[in-house]
Protein backbone atom coordinates (compact mmCIF):
# COMPACT_ATOMS: atom_id res chain seq x y z
CA UNK A 1 0.00 0.00 0.00
CA UNK A 2 1.61 3.26 -1.11
CA UNK A 3 0.42 6.83 -0.77
CA UNK A 4 0.80 9.70 -3.22
CA UNK A 5 0.33 13.40 -2.58
CA UNK A 6 0.70 15.16 0.78
CA UNK A 7 2.51 13.08 3.41
CA UNK A 8 0.58 12.02 6.50
CA UNK A 9 1.58 13.89 9.65
CA UNK A 10 2.40 11.47 12.46
CA UNK A 11 2.99 12.67 16.02
CA UNK A 12 5.29 10.23 17.81
CA UNK A 13 4.73 10.20 21.57
CA UNK A 14 8.45 10.05 22.27
CA UNK A 15 11.11 12.48 23.55
CA UNK A 16 12.32 14.84 20.83
CA UNK A 17 16.05 14.09 20.40
CA UNK A 18 16.71 17.73 19.44
CA UNK A 19 15.26 18.93 22.75
CA UNK A 20 16.79 16.10 24.80
CA UNK A 21 20.21 15.67 23.15
CA UNK A 22 21.63 13.26 25.72
CA UNK A 23 22.31 9.55 25.14
CA UNK A 24 19.47 7.64 23.49
CA UNK A 25 18.27 5.09 26.03
CA UNK A 26 16.15 3.13 23.55
CA UNK A 27 17.44 3.23 19.96
CA UNK A 28 14.43 1.20 18.76
CA UNK A 29 12.16 4.24 18.65
CA UNK A 30 14.86 6.38 17.03
CA UNK A 31 15.22 3.74 14.31
CA UNK A 32 11.45 3.65 13.81
CA UNK A 33 11.33 7.37 13.03
CA UNK A 34 14.61 7.48 11.13
CA UNK A 35 13.57 4.82 8.61
CA UNK A 36 10.19 6.28 7.66
CA UNK A 37 10.03 7.73 4.14
CA UNK A 38 9.52 11.53 4.44
CA UNK A 39 7.68 11.49 1.12
CA UNK A 40 5.02 9.34 2.79
CA UNK A 41 5.21 10.28 6.47
CA UNK A 42 5.94 13.65 8.04
CA UNK A 43 7.18 12.92 11.56
CA UNK A 44 6.77 15.22 14.54
CA UNK A 45 7.46 14.66 18.22
CA UNK A 46 4.84 15.08 20.90
CA UNK A 47 4.83 18.37 22.81
CA UNK A 48 2.10 19.37 25.24
CA UNK A 49 2.52 23.00 24.19
CA UNK A 50 1.53 22.20 20.60
CA UNK A 51 -0.66 19.09 20.39
CA UNK A 52 -3.93 20.84 21.22
CA UNK A 53 -3.47 23.50 18.54
CA UNK A 54 -1.70 21.82 15.60
CA UNK A 55 -3.27 19.54 13.00
CA UNK A 56 -2.06 15.97 12.63
CA UNK A 57 -3.34 12.81 10.99
CA UNK A 58 -2.06 10.17 13.40
CA UNK A 59 -0.66 9.98 16.91
CA UNK A 60 1.52 6.97 17.68
CA UNK A 61 1.87 5.77 21.29
CA UNK A 62 4.49 3.30 22.54
CA UNK A 63 4.45 3.42 26.37
CA UNK A 64 1.37 5.52 27.24
CA UNK A 65 1.77 4.92 30.97
CA UNK A 66 4.65 7.41 30.97
CA UNK A 67 2.14 10.08 29.89
CA UNK A 68 0.26 9.75 33.17
CA UNK A 69 2.94 9.26 35.82
CA UNK A 70 4.79 11.60 38.13
CA UNK A 71 6.33 11.19 41.56
CA UNK A 72 3.99 13.94 42.83
CA UNK A 73 0.36 12.82 42.98
CA UNK A 74 -0.98 16.24 42.04
CA UNK A 75 1.05 16.35 38.85
CA UNK A 76 0.16 12.75 38.03
CA UNK A 77 -3.50 13.79 38.28
CA UNK A 78 -2.91 16.73 35.93
CA UNK A 79 -1.12 14.48 33.44
CA UNK A 80 -4.02 12.01 33.49
CA UNK A 81 -6.49 14.81 32.79
CA UNK A 82 -4.35 16.19 29.97
CA UNK A 83 -4.09 12.79 28.33
CA UNK A 84 -7.85 12.29 28.64
CA UNK A 85 -8.41 15.69 27.00
CA UNK A 86 -5.95 14.82 24.25
CA UNK A 87 -7.78 11.54 23.56
CA UNK A 88 -11.02 13.51 23.26
CA UNK A 89 -9.34 16.00 20.95
CA UNK A 90 -8.08 13.19 18.70
CA UNK A 91 -11.58 11.74 18.46
CA UNK A 92 -13.22 15.09 17.69
CA UNK A 93 -10.69 15.93 14.98
CA UNK A 94 -10.86 12.39 13.55
CA UNK A 95 -7.17 11.78 14.04
CA UNK A 96 -6.08 8.15 14.11
CA UNK A 97 -4.51 6.62 17.22
CA UNK A 98 -1.87 3.91 16.65
CA UNK A 99 -0.48 1.87 19.54
CA UNK A 100 2.63 -0.31 19.59
CA UNK A 101 2.27 -2.91 22.34
CA UNK A 102 5.71 -3.53 23.86
CA UNK A 103 4.68 -5.27 27.08
CA UNK A 104 1.77 -7.39 28.24
CA UNK A 105 1.33 -4.86 31.06
CA UNK A 106 3.35 -1.91 32.40
CA UNK A 107 6.41 -2.88 34.45
CA UNK A 108 5.16 -0.90 37.45
CA UNK A 109 1.53 -0.76 38.54
CA UNK A 110 -0.23 2.59 38.14
CA UNK A 111 -3.10 4.29 39.94
CA UNK A 112 -6.80 3.63 39.47
CA UNK A 113 -7.18 6.95 37.64
CA UNK A 114 -4.37 5.97 35.29
CA UNK A 115 -6.17 2.69 34.55
CA UNK A 116 -9.37 4.59 33.69
CA UNK A 117 -7.54 6.95 31.32
CA UNK A 118 -5.59 4.08 29.75
CA UNK A 119 -8.88 2.24 29.15
CA UNK A 120 -10.19 5.34 27.35
CA UNK A 121 -7.06 5.30 25.20
CA UNK A 122 -7.66 1.62 24.42
CA UNK A 123 -11.18 2.44 23.21
CA UNK A 124 -9.85 5.30 21.09
CA UNK A 125 -7.13 3.21 19.43
CA UNK A 126 -7.60 2.84 15.69
CA UNK A 127 -4.87 0.31 14.96
CA UNK A 128 -2.66 -1.86 17.16
CA UNK A 129 0.93 -2.81 16.30
CA UNK A 130 2.40 -5.92 17.91
CA UNK A 131 6.05 -6.96 17.78
CA UNK A 132 5.40 -10.69 17.95
CA UNK A 133 2.34 -12.82 17.17
CA UNK A 134 1.80 -13.95 20.78
CA UNK A 135 0.70 -10.45 21.86
CA UNK A 136 -3.03 -10.17 22.49
CA UNK A 137 -4.90 -6.89 21.91
CA UNK A 138 -8.52 -5.88 22.44
CA UNK A 139 -9.23 -6.09 18.69
CA UNK A 140 -7.49 -8.81 16.67
CA UNK A 141 -9.09 -7.54 13.45
CA UNK A 142 -7.30 -4.21 13.80
CA UNK A 143 -3.96 -5.59 14.92
CA UNK A 144 -0.93 -5.70 12.63
CA UNK A 145 2.31 -7.62 13.20
CA UNK A 146 5.47 -5.59 12.57
CA UNK A 147 8.47 -7.28 14.23
CA UNK A 148 11.15 -5.44 16.19
CA UNK A 149 14.00 -4.51 13.85
CA UNK A 150 17.68 -5.26 14.46
CA UNK A 151 20.20 -2.75 15.78
CA UNK A 152 22.88 -3.09 13.12
CA UNK A 153 21.98 0.31 11.66
CA UNK A 154 22.62 1.96 15.03
CA UNK A 155 25.52 0.24 16.75
CA UNK A 156 28.95 -0.28 15.22
CA UNK A 157 29.68 -3.97 14.80
CA UNK A 158 32.31 -4.92 17.39
CA UNK A 159 35.85 -5.77 16.34
CA UNK A 160 36.77 -7.33 19.68
CA UNK A 161 36.67 -11.08 20.10
CA UNK A 162 34.79 -12.72 22.91
CA UNK A 163 36.69 -13.60 26.07
CA UNK A 164 36.28 -17.27 26.84
CA UNK A 165 34.19 -17.62 29.99
CA UNK A 166 32.74 -14.09 30.20
CA UNK A 167 28.98 -14.03 30.74
CA UNK A 168 27.07 -10.75 30.57
CA UNK A 169 23.68 -9.39 31.51
CA UNK A 170 22.91 -5.77 30.68
CA UNK A 171 20.20 -3.14 30.51
CA UNK A 172 18.26 -1.11 33.05
CA UNK A 173 18.22 -3.18 36.20
CA UNK A 174 14.67 -3.77 37.43
CA UNK A 175 13.58 -6.51 39.81
CA UNK A 176 11.54 -8.35 37.16
CA UNK A 177 14.66 -8.82 35.03
CA UNK A 178 15.88 -11.54 37.36
CA UNK A 179 19.45 -10.31 37.75
CA UNK A 180 19.43 -11.18 41.44
CA UNK A 181 18.55 -14.80 40.67
CA UNK A 182 21.29 -14.88 38.01
CA UNK A 183 23.92 -13.63 40.46
CA UNK A 184 22.83 -16.20 43.05
CA UNK A 185 22.89 -19.04 40.51
CA UNK A 186 26.27 -17.96 39.18
CA UNK A 187 27.80 -17.86 42.64
CA UNK A 188 26.69 -21.45 43.18
CA UNK A 189 28.60 -22.53 40.07
CA UNK A 190 31.84 -21.56 41.82
CA UNK A 191 33.79 -21.90 38.58
CA UNK A 192 37.10 -20.12 38.09
CA UNK A 193 36.74 -20.58 34.31
CA UNK A 194 33.61 -18.41 34.03
CA UNK A 195 32.69 -15.02 35.40
CA UNK A 196 29.62 -12.84 35.30
CA UNK A 197 29.46 -9.14 34.54
CA UNK A 198 26.33 -7.11 35.30
CA UNK A 199 25.99 -3.77 33.47
CA UNK A 200 23.20 -1.24 33.64
CA UNK A 201 21.68 1.48 35.77
CA UNK A 202 19.24 0.30 38.47
CA UNK A 203 15.71 1.66 38.22
CA UNK A 204 15.57 2.37 41.97
CA UNK A 205 17.94 2.75 44.90
CA UNK A 206 16.49 -0.47 46.33
CA UNK A 207 17.39 -2.34 43.13
CA UNK A 208 20.93 -0.98 43.45
CA UNK A 209 21.27 -2.04 47.08
CA UNK A 210 19.89 -5.51 46.35
CA UNK A 211 22.37 -6.17 43.53
CA UNK A 212 25.33 -4.84 45.51
CA UNK A 213 24.39 -7.07 48.44
CA UNK A 214 24.07 -10.18 46.25
CA UNK A 215 27.38 -9.56 44.48
CA UNK A 216 29.36 -8.65 47.59
CA UNK A 217 32.40 -10.84 48.10
CA UNK A 218 31.91 -12.86 44.89
CA UNK A 219 35.20 -13.20 43.03
CA UNK A 220 33.42 -14.34 39.85
CA UNK A 221 30.82 -11.55 39.74
CA UNK A 222 31.45 -7.90 38.88
CA UNK A 223 28.86 -5.15 38.62
CA UNK A 224 28.90 -1.81 36.79
CA UNK A 225 25.66 -0.13 37.85
CA UNK A 226 25.57 2.89 35.60
CA UNK A 227 24.19 3.85 32.20
CA UNK A 228 26.64 2.76 29.50
CA UNK A 229 26.96 4.79 26.32
CA UNK A 230 26.80 3.05 22.95
CA UNK A 231 30.55 2.44 22.62
CA UNK A 232 30.87 1.08 26.16
CA UNK A 233 27.87 -1.19 25.73
CA UNK A 234 28.99 -2.68 22.42
CA UNK A 235 32.46 -3.33 23.86
CA UNK A 236 30.99 -5.20 26.82
CA UNK A 237 28.76 -7.28 24.56
CA UNK A 238 31.63 -7.99 22.16
CA UNK A 239 33.90 -9.16 24.98
CA UNK A 240 31.29 -11.58 26.27
CA UNK A 241 30.91 -15.17 25.18
CA UNK A 242 27.20 -15.35 25.99
CA UNK A 243 24.44 -12.97 27.11
CA UNK A 244 22.00 -14.16 29.79
CA UNK A 245 18.66 -12.34 30.12
CA UNK A 246 16.67 -14.11 32.87
CA UNK A 247 13.58 -11.88 32.68
CA UNK A 248 10.46 -12.95 34.54
CA UNK A 249 7.51 -13.16 32.14
CA UNK A 250 9.65 -12.23 29.13
CA UNK A 251 7.59 -11.04 26.16
CA UNK A 252 9.59 -8.63 24.00
CA UNK A 253 13.24 -7.83 24.60
CA UNK A 254 15.26 -5.20 22.82
CA UNK A 255 18.31 -6.40 24.76
CA UNK A 256 17.95 -9.87 23.23
CA UNK A 257 17.82 -8.42 19.72
CA UNK A 258 20.77 -6.12 20.45
CA UNK A 259 22.92 -9.07 21.55
CA UNK A 260 21.91 -11.03 18.45
CA UNK A 261 22.55 -7.97 16.26
CA UNK A 262 26.12 -7.97 17.56
CA UNK A 263 26.45 -11.72 16.91
CA UNK A 264 26.38 -12.89 20.50
CA UNK A 265 24.23 -15.87 21.56
CA UNK A 266 21.63 -15.42 24.27
CA UNK A 267 20.19 -17.53 27.09
CA UNK A 268 16.59 -16.67 27.95
CA UNK A 269 13.70 -18.34 29.80
CA UNK A 270 11.20 -20.28 27.73
CA UNK A 271 8.02 -18.41 26.85
CA UNK A 272 5.70 -18.28 23.86
CA UNK A 273 7.66 -15.37 22.39
CA UNK A 274 11.17 -16.70 23.07
CA UNK A 275 10.22 -20.04 21.49
CA UNK A 276 9.44 -18.11 18.29
CA UNK A 277 12.77 -16.30 18.58
CA UNK A 278 14.57 -19.64 18.92
CA UNK A 279 12.78 -21.02 15.86
CA UNK A 280 13.63 -17.91 13.85
CA UNK A 281 17.33 -17.75 14.67
CA UNK A 282 18.12 -21.28 15.83
CA UNK A 283 18.75 -22.94 19.20
CA UNK A 284 22.48 -22.32 18.96
CA UNK A 285 21.82 -18.57 18.99
CA UNK A 286 18.76 -18.50 21.26
CA UNK A 287 18.99 -21.08 24.03
CA UNK A 288 15.93 -21.59 26.24
CA UNK A 289 15.78 -22.88 29.80
CA UNK A 290 12.68 -24.01 31.67
CA UNK A 291 11.43 -22.94 35.06
CA UNK A 292 13.15 -20.58 37.51
CA UNK A 293 16.86 -20.06 36.87
CA UNK A 294 19.01 -22.32 39.04
CA UNK A 295 22.71 -23.11 39.15
CA UNK A 296 21.94 -26.40 37.38
CA UNK A 297 19.90 -24.85 34.54
CA UNK A 298 22.44 -22.05 34.17
CA UNK A 299 25.37 -24.50 33.95
CA UNK A 300 23.51 -26.59 31.36
CA UNK A 301 22.62 -23.50 29.29
CA UNK A 302 26.15 -22.11 29.33
CA UNK A 303 27.62 -25.49 28.37
CA UNK A 304 25.21 -25.79 25.44
CA UNK A 305 25.95 -22.31 24.11
CA UNK A 306 29.71 -22.61 24.53
CA UNK A 307 29.76 -25.97 22.73
CA UNK A 308 27.47 -25.00 19.83
CA UNK A 309 28.61 -24.33 16.27
CA UNK A 310 27.49 -20.97 14.88
CA UNK A 311 28.21 -18.91 11.82
CA UNK A 312 30.34 -15.80 12.40
CA UNK A 313 27.44 -13.49 11.57
CA UNK A 314 23.81 -14.21 12.33
CA UNK A 315 21.40 -13.72 9.42
CA UNK A 316 18.96 -11.05 10.61
CA UNK A 317 17.56 -10.08 7.21
CA UNK A 318 14.05 -10.80 8.53
CA UNK A 319 14.55 -7.84 10.88
CA UNK A 320 15.83 -5.35 8.27
CA UNK A 321 14.42 -1.88 8.81
CA UNK A 322 13.90 -1.22 5.12
CA UNK A 323 10.89 -3.50 4.81
CA UNK A 324 9.71 -3.10 8.43
CA UNK A 325 9.46 0.68 7.96
CA UNK A 326 7.41 0.15 4.79
CA UNK A 327 5.04 -2.05 6.79
CA UNK A 328 4.65 0.68 9.41
CA UNK A 329 3.95 3.27 6.73
CA UNK A 330 1.23 0.99 5.36
CA UNK A 331 -0.22 0.68 8.86
CA UNK A 332 -0.34 4.47 9.20
CA UNK A 333 -2.09 4.79 5.84
CA UNK A 334 -4.60 2.12 6.85
CA UNK A 335 -5.28 3.82 10.20
CA UNK A 336 -5.90 7.19 8.53
CA UNK A 337 -8.25 5.55 6.04
CA UNK A 338 -10.18 3.78 8.81
CA UNK A 339 -10.82 7.06 10.62
CA UNK A 340 -11.89 8.84 7.44
CA UNK A 341 -14.34 6.04 6.68
CA UNK A 342 -15.94 6.46 10.09
CA UNK A 343 -14.27 3.52 11.86
CA UNK A 344 -12.06 3.91 14.89
Secondary structure, DSSP 8 states (H G I E B T S, - for coil): ----SS-EEEEE-S--TTTS-S--S-HHHHHHHHTS-TTTEEEEE--HHHHTTS--SEEEES-GGGGS--SSHHHHHHHHHHHHHHHHHHHHTT-EEEEEE-SSS-SS---HHHHHHHHHHHHH-SEEEESSTT---S-GGGEEE-----STTTS----S---TTEEEEESSB-GGG-HHHHHHHHHHH--TT-EEEEES-BSSHHHHHHHHHHHTT-TTEEEE-S---HHHHHHHHHH-SEEEE--TT----HHHHHHHHTT--EEEE--HHHHHHHHHH-TTTEEEE-SS--HHHHHHHHHHHHH----SS---GGG-HHHHHHHHHHHHHHHHHHHHTT--
